[in-house]
Amino acid sequence: MRRLLLTFLFLSAFLSLKAQQVHPEFQVRADAFFLNSEFDASGNKLATSQTLGAVRATPYVGLRFGKNHRLMAGFSALQHFGTPGKGPQLEAALWYRYDKRNFTLAAGIFPRATLKGAYSTAVVSDEINLLDAHLEGFLLQWHPGQSHYEIALDWNGKYGAGRREQFNVITSGYSPVTPWLALGWEGMFHHLACSEEAIDVVDDHILHPYVKADAAPFTVLEELSLQAGLLSGMQRDRYTEEKARFPLGVNLTLTAMKWGFGLRNQFYYGNSQAPLYTELDYTGKPFGPQLYMRSSFWQVCTEGATSGYLDRADLFWQKKLGQYVSLAVQFRFFFGQGGYVGCQQLFHASVDLDKITFKHKKV
């Protein structure tokens, strides 16, 4: 009787899933990257000289049911170069995704690659983009026509011993007004709270609204754009400061690209967008990367200065080899108040099999 009941339940579940048109799905992505940073010329004041190299595999499997629903599970395996005998860093993922027309909802632990916004290092650093494969929370996206808007909650810290409670809200938007003019924004609203050892609570918010003009439709180039915007922030250590700081600056980015080769120059003038970077928290440690998810370059100025400029010149090549393989090479040169700050070299290869489909042969 018990076996009969189990068989009946299994068949009922199978028929129910089949009625909902359940289909297996998979996503597989592999990334290999190398980021070399050299800042000895400026005494490592704005950034530290280091070499980062790793390979990451992110396989996921799941089910698509109905027309709009998916349930996916998998993991990220990150192996740093030069660490023989040391196993990869593993991180599990499990999420639900809903897609309908121009709307997407994701909930759970889902790939960072799900984000479609163009985030600069003023919001998310290269290190986080390369090393942190997942967001833990929720994502809403709306993409009517050529426009795109998104907002995501990433709960990346639970209160505990040696671990602060924290979360951040990341958002971006991009909307073409004409074939050559667009409006957009990027931003992050970050809350860093207490651990068992630290009682200070810190606010770290940044918003970058901009306008972008691209003259490429009138030239033979793929892109010839000028992006101009304001970087505005709010910073406060509630334990030591009665009033918040509101850093503000102007950001200009000029890009020219043809056949995958490009030149880009980003110029910022204004207040430091990471004024608490070297200041000490309740435990006596510098806030540094534990607070700021943006690049350390956005300190902009050191040694007590409250404003300054930062200029970054990039020479790059990026290419898609077919539908699944992407390559990118970048050479970056940084300049600041004291002149030449340092340089970086970035190499990134990616294989993304998310869009592979299989045709079933008729028998």
N, C-alpha and C positions, 0 to 999 in steps of 0.2 A: 504493500500500500504506500509506504514511504517513497520507494523508487518511482512508483507510478505518479505520485504527486510532484516529485522533483522533475520528472520528465515533462509533465504537463506544464509546470511553471517555465521550464526552459523553452518549450515550444511556443508558449504564449509570448514570452519576451522576444524570441526570434521573430515571430510573425508581426509583433508590434513594431519592432525596429524596421523590418522590411517594409511595412506599410508607410513608415515615415521616410522611406527612401534614404537609408543610411549608407554612406559611402566612406571607405577608409581614405585617409589623406596622410601625406607626410611632407615635412619641410626639412631640408638638410642644407646647412651653410658651413663653409670653412673659410677662415680668414688667417692670413699670415701677414704680420706687420713688423716693421722695424723703425723706431724713432730715436734718432741720435741728437742730443742737445749739447751744445758747446757754448758756455757762457763765462768762461774764465776771463775773457777780455774785460768784462764789467764787474769782476769780483763776485759773480753769482748773486748779485743783489736782488734782481727781479726773478731769477729762475736759477735752478741748480743744474750743473752739467751732469748728464747721465745718459745711459743707453738702455732703451727698452725694446725688447724683441720677444715675440711669442707667436704661437699658433693656437687657434681656437676652433673647436668643432661644436656645432649646435644642431644635433638631430632631434626632430620632434615627430611624433606620430599622433593620430587622433581620428575623430569621426566627424563627418559633415552630415547633419540630419536636417530634414526639411529643406527649405530653399536658402535659408539665411543663417543657420546656426552651425557652430563648430566647437568641439571640445578637444583641446590639444594638450599633450604632455611630452616632456623630454628633459634635456639637461644641456648645460654648457660645460665643456671640458677645456680648460686653459692651461697650456704648457709653456712656461717661459724658456726661451733659448738659454743654453749654457747652464742648465740645472740637471745634469745626468743623475739618475738614481732617485730623483725626487718626483713623485707622482703628480699628475695634473690637479688643478683646482677644479672641483666639481660644484655645480649649482643646479638644483632642480628647478623645473618650470612646469606650471599647470595653469591653463587659462581657458576661459570661455570667450568666444568672439561672435558678434552679431553683425552682419552686413546686409544693408538693404538700400538700394539706389545710391544716394549720395551720403549715407550715414554709416558709421562704424562705431561699435562699442566693444571694448575689451575689458575683462576683469580677471584678476588673479596675478600670477607671476608670468609676464609675457615678454617677448623679445624687444629690446630697445630699438631694433631695426623697424618695428612697427610704426615708430614716429616718422612722419613725413616732412616735418618742418626743417628749414635750413638754419640750424643753430650755430652761432659763432662761439669762439672760445670765451667770449664775455659771459656766456650762459653755462656752457658745458665744456670742460677741458678735453684735449685730445686723449689724455690718459683715461678718463672715465669712458669716453666713447669707445676706446679700444679694449679696455679691460672689463668693464661692467656690462655684461650682455643683457641684463634684464631690468625691468621696472616691476615694482611690487605694489599693485593698487588697481587703478582704473584709468581708462582712456576713452575720450569722446572725440570723434573726428567728423567733420562735415566738409565735403568737397564738391560743391556745385560747379559744374563747368571747369574752367581753368583755375578757379579759386580753391583755397584750402585753409581750413581752420581746425585747430586741435587744442585740447587741454588734457593734461594727464596728472594724476596724483601718484607720487612715488613715496611709499612709506619705507624709508631705508634705515630706520634705527628704532629698536625697542629698548626701553629703559632697562638697565641692568648693570652688572659690575663691569667697569671699563667700557661701557657702551651707552652712548647718549640716545635719548629718544629724539627722533627727528623725522621730518617729512618735508617734501618740496612739491610745489605745483609748477609744472613747466607748460608753457603755452606758446603758440606761434600762429600767425595768420598771414595770408598772402592773397591779394586780389588785384588782378589786372584791371586798369581803368581804360586804357587804350592798348593797341598792339605794342606800344613802346613805353608805356608808363604804368607803374603799379604801386600800390600801397601795402605796407606790411608791418609786422611787429614780431618780436621774440621776447621772452621774459621768463623769469623764475622767481617764485616766492617761497623762501626757505625758512623753516622754523627749526632751530637747534635748541633742544631743551636739556634736561638734567640727566645725569647718570647717578649711580650710587655714591660716586666720589665728588661730583661737581654739581653745584646748585645754581650756576648761572644759566640764564636763558637768553638766547641771542636771536635777533631778527636780521635777516640778510635777504633783501629783495632787490631785483633789478628789472627794468623794463626798457626795451629799445624799439620805439616806433620809428619807421623810416619811409622814405619815398625812393623809388628806384626808376631811373630812366635808362632805357636800353636802345641805342641807335643801330643795333645789328640789322633790323629790317631795311635800313637804308644803305647798308654796306655789304661787303662780301664776308664779313666776320660772323662767327657763330654767336659771339657776345661782345658788345662794346658798351658797358654799362657804368653808370655812376649811381651809387647808393648813398644817400645822406640821411642821417638820423640823429636823435638825441639819446644818450645813455643816461638814464636817471635811476637812482637807487635810494634805498633806505637801510641804514645800518644802526644797530643799537645793541650793546651789551646791557641788558636790563639790570644786572647786578652792580655795575660800576657807573652807569651813565643815566642821568635823569632825562636828558633830551636825546632824540635821535639825530643822526647825521644824514644829510640828503645830498650825496655826491651827484654831480651833473657834468656832462661833457658832450662835445660834438664828435660824431664819428662819420668819416667819409671813406668809401671804398670804391676804387676804380678797377674794373676788370676788362681785359681784352683776351679773346680766345678764338683760335682757328685750328681745325684738324686735331683737336685734343690738346694742343699746346696753348699755354696761357701765361699772362702776366697779371698779377694782382697787387695793388698797393692799398693798405689800410692805414688811415691816419686818425688818431684820436687826440683831442686836446681837452683837458678838464681835470676834475678831481679824481683822486684814487677811487676805483670801484671795489677795492678790497682794503679799506683803511684799518681793519682789525687783524690783518694777516700776521703781523709780527707781535701783536699785543698778547698778553698772557691771560689764560682762562683761570678759573677758580683753583685749579690744581697746579698752576705755575707753568703750564705748557703753552707754547704759542698756538693761537687758533689755527693758522695755516690751513692745510688741506682738510682738517677735520670740520672746518666751517665752510670753506669756499670750494664749490664745485667748479667754478670758473678757473681759467688759467691764472697762475701767479703773476703773469705779465701785467694783469690789470691792477696791480698795486700802483703802476704808472710811475710813481716817484717814491723815493726813500729819504732817509735822514731828515725827517721832520717836515718835508715839503708837503703842502696840501694840494698842489695842482702841478701839472706838467703835460708832456706830450709823449706819445708812443707811436712809432711808425714801423710797419711791417711790410716788407716787399717779398713777394712770392714769385718763383718761377716754377711752373708745374706742367705735368702731362698726365692726362687721364684718358682711358680708353676702355670701351666695352668690346670684348672679343666674343662675338656671337651674343646669344641671349642670356648666358649664365655666368660669364667670367668678366670681372672688372679689374683693371690695374690702375694704380695711381703712384706718381712720383712727385715729390715736392721738395724744393730748396727754399728755405725761409731765412730772411735776414732782418734783424731787429735793431732799431735805433731809438734812443731816448734822450734824456736830459744831458747825459755825459757823452753823447755821440753813439758810436757803435756798441751795441749791447751783447750780441752773439748771434748764433745761427742754429738752424735745425735742418735735418734731412729726414724725410718720411717716405717709406716705401710700403705699399699696401696692396695685397692681392686677395681677391675675394671670389669664391665660387658659391653661387646661390641657386639651388635646385628647386626653389619654391614653385616655379611656374612650369615644371615638367609635367606633362600629362601622358597617359598611356591609352592607346586605342585598343579596344577589345576586338579580336578577330571573330567574325561570324563562322560558326561551325556548320 
